[in-house]
Amino acid sequence: QVQLVESGGGLVQPGGSLRLSCAASIRIFGLKMGWYRQAPGKERELVASITGSTNTNYADSVKGRFTISRDYARKTMYLQMNSLKPEDTAVYYCSVLSGSNSYWGQGTQVTVSS
């Protein structure tokens, strides 16, 4: 069974930074992975995705501020979030596509507030 565990969320002031981690129970080499977020009252949205080592995509709202990456040896994906804004407040989820199945973590809360 595939398990994904997010960590690194918390409370940060506007302009601050956080790094989210997503530890997987399976090898992640070659798998498409992504970070999503869901704010209260809103639909879950894709924040960033990664395929291979360098093929990345970002939502327009986070381009230039967020960076997705992963470490195959640690089976871990990361989301470096800089210049955080109050509108980035949400529960952040990681996801992996393995075969025809998508797997999700439990989510980690990110709150950007002064």
Beta strands, then each sheet from edge to edge (+ up, - down):
strand 1: 4-7
strand 2: 10-12
strand 3: 18-24
strand 4: 32-38
strand 5: 45-51
strand 6: 55-58
strand 7: 66-71
strand 8: 76-81
strand 9: 90-98
strand 10: 101-104
strand 11: 108-112
sheet 1: 1+ 3- 8+ 7-
sheet 2: 2+ 11+ 9- 4+ 5- 6+
sheet 3: 2+ 11+ 9- 10+
end
